[in-house]
Amino acid sequence: MRITTKELETMGPEAIKAKLTEMKKESIKLNAQVATGTTPKSPGLIRRIKKDIARIHTYTTKKTMERNKTHE
């Protein structure tokens, strides 16, 4: 489920938003499992999802900054 910057470069803006939404839903589901005391099937998955969400946010911010820089 890990996403790389190369994959993000090939994806369109709508696909990136959809992937981000999907990852946030998965994160909420896993956090709810932890909160209720249920052990998730993969404890490291929570950390990977958080890192992927941060990676997507960083990529979109970088692209926005590049677009704004070219318009100046």
C-alpha positions as CSV (number, residue, x, y, z in Angstrom):
1,M,0.0,0.0,0.0
2,R,3.1,2.2,0.1
3,I,3.0,5.1,-2.4
4,T,6.1,6.7,-3.9
5,T,6.7,10.1,-5.4
6,K,7.1,8.5,-8.8
7,E,3.6,7.1,-8.6
8,L,2.3,10.5,-7.5
9,E,4.0,12.1,-10.6
10,T,2.1,9.8,-12.9
11,M,-1.3,10.3,-11.1
12,G,-3.6,13.1,-12.0
13,P,-4.9,15.5,-9.4
14,E,-8.3,13.7,-9.0
15,A,-6.5,10.4,-8.5
16,I,-4.3,11.9,-5.8
17,K,-7.3,13.3,-4.0
18,A,-9.0,9.9,-4.2
19,K,-6.0,8.1,-2.8
20,L,-5.6,10.7,0.0
21,T,-9.3,10.2,1.0
22,E,-8.9,6.4,0.9
23,M,-5.8,6.6,3.1
24,K,-7.5,8.9,5.6
25,K,-10.5,6.5,5.9
26,E,-8.1,3.6,6.4
27,S,-6.2,5.6,9.1
28,I,-9.5,6.4,10.9
29,K,-10.5,2.7,10.8
30,L,-7.2,1.5,12.2
31,N,-7.1,4.2,14.9
32,A,-10.6,3.2,16.0
33,Q,-9.4,-0.4,16.3
34,V,-6.6,0.7,18.5
35,A,-8.9,2.9,20.6
36,T,-11.3,0.0,21.3
37,G,-8.5,-2.2,22.3
38,T,-8.5,-4.5,19.3
39,T,-5.0,-5.3,17.9
40,P,-4.6,-4.4,14.3
41,K,-3.4,-7.1,12.0
42,S,-0.3,-5.1,11.1
43,P,0.8,-2.5,13.8
44,G,3.3,-1.0,11.4
45,L,0.5,-0.2,8.9
46,I,-0.6,2.9,10.9
47,R,2.8,4.4,10.7
48,R,3.1,3.7,6.9
49,I,-0.3,5.3,6.2
50,K,0.6,8.4,8.2
51,K,3.9,8.7,6.3
52,D,2.1,8.2,2.9
53,I,-0.5,10.9,3.9
54,A,2.4,13.2,4.7
55,R,4.2,12.3,1.4
56,I,1.0,13.2,-0.6
57,H,0.6,16.5,1.3
58,T,4.3,17.4,0.7
59,Y,4.0,16.5,-3.0
60,T,0.9,18.6,-3.5
61,T,2.4,21.6,-1.6
62,K,5.6,21.3,-3.8
63,K,3.6,21.3,-7.0
64,T,1.5,24.3,-5.8
65,M,4.6,26.2,-5.0
66,E,6.1,25.4,-8.4
67,R,2.9,26.6,-10.2
68,N,2.9,29.8,-8.2
69,K,6.5,30.5,-8.9
70,T,6.0,30.1,-12.7
71,H,3.1,32.6,-12.6
72,E,5.1,35.4,-11.1
